[in-house]
Each structure stands twice: as structure tokens, then as C-alpha cells.
């Protein structure tokens, strides 16, 4: 175990989380809070205890997620069994670029099935309930996982390095994209335009409203970046499009509705 590698990884993952969540929170929950109040997906705001819980579990997740790369790539004995490479010319520029969408599809597939498994009654309360305590998530919920779930979430790193050639930049930029999209998914506001959920392309892309509904109702909408699996497996909520339209067309604060199961 290379501890220097580990703490460097903690710094990278931690700084990404801190910077991106803080910027998102400051803009939406402080600076523009009143101006965009009517567009908030759920009209109420989390309480201080919710923010605190999300941050505490996210910090634990950061230390856990940093451990696996340090253990695998920080050890020459293990690293030589991976497909990790450092010279872009080794695989070529075309592969280097094309690998990013491949990684997104792989991660989305991994997440969807792992996510559905964690909703099994025998597993949910032990592993996934911590994340679902954020029934009205804030950006800080992006990494708010139980330690066991954090380990499973970090498993995508192992899938990458042991199955496809991945460069250092693949890992750096893809996981940067991952936390940005994850924060967007828990933002509490929708950034895509009106009609996006019904658009021929938008209907296949996950949105903040879609994931927010998953947190609010606990059922359906299991995807991460895309909605391929949700639509193919019939797990997308039937009220998703209508709710998307309602939020995007809202001009005044909506009354607080009772949860819809």
C-alpha cells in the first residue's frame, strides 16, 4: 500500500467534492435562492441536520473511494495485472477519445444494476438507507453513502482498470465528470430546458428531476447518466414526464404536496 498515493488520491477526490458541491450550493441555495425559488424541484429546503449528515457521510466516502485506486495502482505487484497505461500513443488518440463514452455506458450499466440490487428489501436498510435519508437531496448528498455502499460504488474503478485500457487522464477526467453530474443529479433544480424529457434525445438522458423523484419516492428511476436501462426494464416512473413539465413550467412557488407512492 502506497500511502503517499493514497493521501494524494484523497486530496484529489476531496477537493473535487468540496469545490463542486460548494459552488453549486452557494449559487443555488444562497445567491439565487429567492430568485429561483419557484423552480426548485421540491419546494421545501433541507434542514441543517440534513446538510450535516450528507457532508459527514460524503467525507467517509472520499476516504474509502481513495483507498481502492491506491491499493491497486499504488502497488506494482497489482498494477501490472491491470490495463492501466500512461502513454497515449500506446492505444492511439482515437481510442483515447472513444474510451470516454465507453466508460460512461459501462458505469451507467454498473450503477443501474447495482442500484436496483441495493433496493432489495434484505439489503436496503443495511447499505442504501443512509443515502435515501436525503429524501430532498442537496448537492452535498452526491457522496453521502454508507461505507458499504461507498465500497460498492468505488467498484467501478476496478471494472475499468481490469477490463479496458485506461489512461491516467481517463480516470482523472471521467471521475471529474462523474462528480459534476452526480452533484447536478442531487442539485434540487433542473438545468435542462423545457420539454427535454420528451425530446427524442433527452428521453434517454437522466435528469435532476428524474433522480430527485427517486429520492422522494424510493421507487423507479434507477439510472445514473442515461435512461436506457430504466426504459428497457420498465422502471422509469410513469409520472416523470408530467412532473418534469410541471417543474419547468412553474412560475410561482407550488404548494407542498403529499408524497406520491
C-alpha positions, 0 to 999 in steps of 0.5 A: 500500500502506497500511502503517499498515493493514497493521501494524494488520491484523497486530496484529489477526490476531496477537493473535487467534492468540496469545490463542486458541491460548494459552488453549486450550493452557494449559487443555488441555495444562497445567491439565487435562492429567492430568485429561483425559488419557484423552480426548485424541484421540491419546494421545501429546503433541507434542514441543517441536520440534513446538510450535516449528515450528507457532508459527514457521510460524503467525507467517509466516502472520499476516504474509502473511494481513495483507498481502492485506486491506491491499493491497486495502482499504488502497488506494482505487484497489482498494477501490472495485472491491470490495463492501466497505461500512461502513454497515449500513443500506446492505444492511439488518440482515437481510442483515447477519445472513444474510451470516454463514452465507453466508460460512461455506458459501462458505469451507467450499466454498473450503477443501474444494476447495482442500484436496483440490487441495493433496493432489495428489501434484505439489503436496503436498510443495511447499505442504501438507507443512509443515502435515501435519508436525503429524501430532498437531496442537496448537492452535498448528498452526491457522496453521502453513502454508507461505507458499504455502499461507498465500497460498492460504488468505488467498484467501478474503478476496478471494472475499468482498470481490469477490463479496458485500457485506461489512461491516467487522464481517463480516470482523472477526467471521467471521475471529474465528470462523474462528480459534476453530474452526480452533484447536478443529479442531487442539485434540487433544480433542473438545468435542462430546458423545457420539454427535454424529457420528451425530446427524442434525445433527452428521453434517454438522458437522466435528469435532476428531476428524474433522480430527485423523484427517486429520492422522494419516492424510493421507487423507479428511476434507477439510472445514473447518466442515461435512461436506457436501462430504466426504459428497457426494464420498465422502471422509469416512473410513469409520472416523470414526464408530467412532473418534469413539465410541471417543474419547468413550467412553474412560475410561482412557488407550488404548494407542498404536496403529499408524497406520491407512492 
